[in-house]
Amino acid sequence: MHGAKSLAVVIAGLSWSTLSRVGFGWFVAMVIVLALGASVLAVISWYNTGYQVVGRELRIHEGLLWRRTRAIPLERLQAVEVVRPLLAQLTGLAELRLEVVGGGKTEAPLAYLGVAEAAVLRQRLLALAGHPSTAVATGGSQPAGTEPAPPSGRPLHAVRNRDLLISQLLTPQAFLLPFGVAFVAAQFLSEGSWSFIAVASTLTAMAGVLLQPIRRVLDDWRFQLARDEDRLRIRNGLLETRSQTVPLHRVQTVRVAWPLLWRMKGWLRLRLEVAGYAAGEADERDRPDRLLPVGDQPTGEMIVAEVLPGVALSSLPLRPPPPRARWVNPLSRHVLGAGLTEQVFAVRSGLLTRRLTIVPYARLQSVRVVQGPVQRLLGLATVYADTAGGAGAAAVDRDLADAWALAAELTARGRDARRVG
């Protein structure tokens, strides 16, 4: 597997200009030599890489000239995910990715293991870390392209692939792409210039625009959500299948979004912020923030009630800011809102994409009252409710007296919730 990755890099590095300069025979010879070298290095690296579990510690050994041993205390382990990229699916392998408290990124991926070995090791690590769990289904015995096994636990929802495709068509990129293509084509026709560089740059720009929605479809393909006692089980992915476990006690916030073009179909999207996952991950796919890629209002209500019992999206008491806040937010003032329930603090915002952020009181880390210069002139302030998982929530442009009262109430309720918990 590692040799195949190196071979892809080698082939990509040898350009057409190299072929024209050295000739076909020498070009093939260069590819063979470099491929053999990459394969030999990959085999040596595999032979000198291993792992062992010693007590409550996972140790990973690697390196030939410079030996390195990493020790990961299992009491700091938050989650172990089974990930299967496309090549791993074709070869019956899997990768384990570890999330550790305080880690800047996903720790010590074990790539690659047999699917059965990965499932057994995952279960063992979670048990030693104090999070006993049944093994997550990884579909290891299934050939690539077959329907994956559902995650263990009580099924909650499975997103239809048709809805997923339509949701990505109802995006600004999809609507604006035909206009962009027509504009570029009109330029070429008027100037009579269809040079290779112009065509290549146009295709590259189109690919950049389409990359995000295509990637979302591939990532969320066959999205399945299940509840297993106090955990959520999530499985998704087409080219790369992922099996994730999200303990409910680590959920810091639930975020709901109603994109503009989705509102005509009554669709919404749910996201999570989870404590313990590296906030600095370069790849957002490595973070278990998906709760519902696309779904209708009743489905969203049901899933939110599973994550935050007693919370109903349609009945949150959200109060708008005072009328003078229109001088700061002339277009979105009617959308803004904030309110308290017995369990959570909720904030609404967004003009084109409506957003709702829900924070349980027990997850509050700090509460801040902030005033900008314009807000001071108008007697307004913003109340920030910070969590350990990331951005938290912000009640924007509240009356100054109400802002201080809201901050005091949040502080008191957070203290009481943590004491009860």
N, C-alpha and C positions, 0 to 999 in steps of 0.2 A: 504493500500500500504506500509506504513512504517512498519507495523507489519509483512508483508510478507518478506521484506528485513531482518528484525531482525531474523525471523524464518530460513531463508537461512543461516545466519551466525551461528545460534545455531546448525543446522544440520551439517554444515561443521566443526564446532569445536568438535563435538563428533566423535571420530575416531573409526575404527574397533577394535583397541586395548581396548578401553573402553567397547565395546560390549562383547569382550571375557572375560574381567575381572569381570564385574558385572552381566552378563547374559542378555538374551533377555528381560525378564519381567521388570527388573530394568531399562534397557536401554530405553524401551518404556516409562516407568514412568518418567524418567528424561527428555525425549524429550517433553512429554506432559506438565510437570510442567514449563520447560523453555519456551515453546511456549506460554503457558497461561500468564506467566510473561511478555514476550515480547509484547504480544497483549495488555495487560492491560496498560503497559507503553506507547505503541503507541497511545491508545485511550485517555489517560490522556494528552499526548503531543498534540494531535489534538485538544482536547477540550480547551486547553489553548493557542492555536495559532490563530492569526487573523490578519487582515490588514484593514486599512482605508486610504482614501485619504482625506487629510485636506488641503484645498487651493491648493498650488502647491508643496505638500509634500506627499510622501507615507510613512506611518508608519506601521511597522510590529511588533506585540507583540507576545512574546513566553516565555515559562518557567513557572514552577509551584512554586518550592521553591525559585528559583532565577529568578525573572521577568526581562525580557530584552526588551527594545523598541528601534528599529532602525528607524531613520528618514532619508529618502533619498530625497534630494531636486530634484525636477523633471527638473529644468533647467540644471542640470548636467547629465541628462539621455541621452545616446547616442542611445541605441537600446533596444528593448524588443523582445525576441525570444520566439516562441511557440515550445516546445520540447515535444515529446511523446515517451517515452521508451516503450518497448514491453508490460509490465504489464499495463501501462497507456492506450495503444491502446485496450487491451482486456477488460478494465473496463470503457472505455469511458471518460478518464480523460486526462489532459494535465498539463504541467509545464511551468511557465513563468520564464525566466532568464533575468536579467537586466544587462546592461552594462552601467557603470557610468564613467565619465571622471576622470582619475587619480586612478581608482580602481586597486588593485593588482590582483583581480580575479573577476569572475562573481558575481554580488551582489545579495543577498537576493532572492534566488529562491523561488517562491511560488509553493509549491508542496503539494497537487495537487488540481487543480480546474476542474470543468466541462469544456468541450471543448468550449461550447458557452460562458460561463462566462469568460474563459481565453481570447477568441477573443475580447469580449466587453471591458474587462479591459485593454487589450493591446492597443486597439484603443483609449481609454480614456486617458491612461498615455501618449501616444505619442502626443495626441492633447494638453494636459496640458503642455507638455514639449516643445511645439512649433513646433512639427513635425507631423502635421495632416496627417493621412494615413488611407486608407481603410483597413479593417481587412484582415489579411493574411489567406488564406485557410488552414485549418488544417485537413480536412478530418474527423472531429469529428463524423459525422453521419454515416460514412461508417464502416462496419465491418472490422476486421483485415484481411489483405490479399488481399483486393480489390484494384483496381487501384486508387491512390490518385488523388484528384482534382489538376489541374495545378495551379501554383501561379498566382495571379492577375496581370494584365498588358499585354503588348504586348509580346507574346512568342518569344524568341530568339533562343533557342536550347534545345533539350532533348537528353541526351546521351543514346544510345542503351545499354541495359544491356549486350548484346552479346559482344560489343566492350569493355565494362568494364571488363568482365571476361577474354577476350583474352589479354588485356593490362596487367593484373596481372600475366598471364601465361608467358608473355614476360618480366620476371624479372630475375635477377641473382639467387634469392632464388629458383624459380621454376626450373631453368635449373640445378642447383647444387644439388637439393634435391635427385634425383635418384642416383647420384654418392655417396652421403653421406649414403644413405640407403644400397647401395651395399657394401660399405666399412665396415659398422657396421655388416652386415650380414656375410660377409667373415670372420671377426674377430670371430664372435660367432661360425661359422661352424668349423673354424680351431682349436679353443680352446675347442669346445664342451660345452660351458657355456651359458645357457639360464636362468640364475637366474632371480628372480623377480626384484631385484634392477637394474640389467643390462637392462632388457627390459623396466622397468619404466623410467629409465634415458634416454634411447634412444627415447622413445615416447615423453618425455617431451622436449627433444632437438628439435625433429621434429616439435612439436606444437609451440615452440618458433620461429622457422624459418617461419612457415606458418602463424603465427598469424597476422603479418603486412599486407600481401596481402589480407587475408580473411577479416580483419577488414576494409580495404579500399573498398572492394567490398560491404560489408554490409553498410558502411557509405554513399557511392555514388550511391547506387541502386536507379534507377528511378530519376536520377539527372535532374532537370528542371530549366532553367534559363529564366527569363522574365524581361522586362524593363517597369517600371511604372513611367513616367515622369522623375524625376531626381534620381530614385532609381533602384537598381537591386533587384529582388525578386528571392530567391533561395530556392528550396525544394529538399530534398534528404533523403535517409535512408530507410532501410528495417525493422530491428528490432527496431530502434529508428528513427522516422520521425522528421525532423527539418524544420521549416519555418523561413528563415532569410531575413532580409532587410538590404541592404548595400547602404547608401547614396553615390552617386558618388563624392560629394565634399570632402568626407573623405578618398578617395582612395589615398594612398601615393605612391605606386609603383605597377607595373604590372610585374610579373615574368613569363617568358616562358621557358620551358624545353623540350628538345628533347632527351629522354633516348636512349642509343645505340641500344637496340633491337627494339625500336619503330620506328627507322628511316627507317627500311625496309618497313614499311607500311605507312610512311609519317605522323605519328602521333606526337602530341605534347600535353603538359599539361600547363594550365594557373593557376597562383596563384595571390592573392592580398595581399597587406599589407594595413590594415585599421586603421586609427587613432581612438583612444578611446577604442580599445579593449585591454584587459589586456595582456601585453607581457609575463607575468609570468604564464599564464595558464598551469597547469600540463597536461591537456588533450587538445591536439591540435584540437580535434573535436569541442571544444567550441569556436574556432576562425573562423570567416567567411572568410577563405582565399581561398576557392574553387571558381574558376571561370569557369574552364573546366577541369574535371578529365582526359578526353582523347578525342581527336578529330583530324580531319585532318587540313591541312594548311588553306584552304579557310574558314573553320569554325573559326579557331583561328584569322584569319585576320578580320573577321566580328565582333567578340566579342571585340577584342581590339579596333576597330574603334568605337564601341558603348561606351566603357569606356573612351577612349582617342580620341576624334574626330580629324580627320586629320592625324592620325598616321597609317602608313602601315608597317607591319613587314618586308615585302620583299624588301622595298626600304629605309631602314635606312642607313645613310652614316657612316659606321663603319670603322675607320682607324686602322690598326695594329700598335703595338709598333715598335720602331726602331730595325734593325737587331741585334744589340748587346744585346737585351733583351733575345736572345736565350741562353745566358750564365746563366740566372736566370730561364728561363722556356724553356728548350731545346725541350720538346715534345709538349707543348701547345702554343708556341709563335704564330703559324700561326692561332690559333683559337681566340686569344685575339683581342679585338677591342673596340673602343669607338668613339662616335660621337654626334653631336648636330643637332637637327632639330629646326624648329620654335617653337615647343610646348614642346619637351622633351629632356632629356639627356639619351642616351642608351649605355649600356655596355654589351659586349659579353665575355663569359668565358666558361671553362669546356672542358675536353678532351673526356671522354667517354660519359658523359651526357652534351650536349651543353646547355648553359643557356644564357638567354638574360634578362637583367633588364632594365626597362623603368621607368624613374622618371620625372613627370611633374615639370617644373621650379617653379611653385607656391607652391610646397610641400617641397622645399629645406629649411632645418633649419640651416645647417652650411656646410661649404666646408673646407676640410683639405688637405694639401700636406704633405706626410709622406715619409721619406727616411730611409731605413735600411742600415747597413754597406756595404753590397755588392752593393746595389743600388748607394751609394755615390761613390764607386770606378768606377762604370760604367756610372755615370751621369744620373741616372734614378730616378724616383719618382712615387709614387702612389697617385692619387687624389681620395679622399673620398667625396661623396655627401650624407650627412646625412639627414634623414627625421624623422618626429615625429612617424612614424609607426613601425620603427625597423631598419633593417640593411642598408637600402639605397642602394647605388651602389658604386663600386670602379673601377676606370680605372687604371689597374695595369701596372707598368713598362713603363711609358711614358718618353720620353725625358724630362730632367729637365726644359728646357725653355718652352717646350710645356705644361708641367704640370702646371707651374705657369700661363701661358696664359689661359689654360683651366679653372683653378680655378678662375681667374679674370672674365672670361666670364660667368661662372656659377653664380658667385656672382651677377654680373650685371643683368643677365637675371632673376634670382630669385627675385631680388628686383623689377624689372619692372613688373614681373608677379603678384606679391603680390599687387603692387600698382594698377594695372588694376583690379584685383579681388576684 
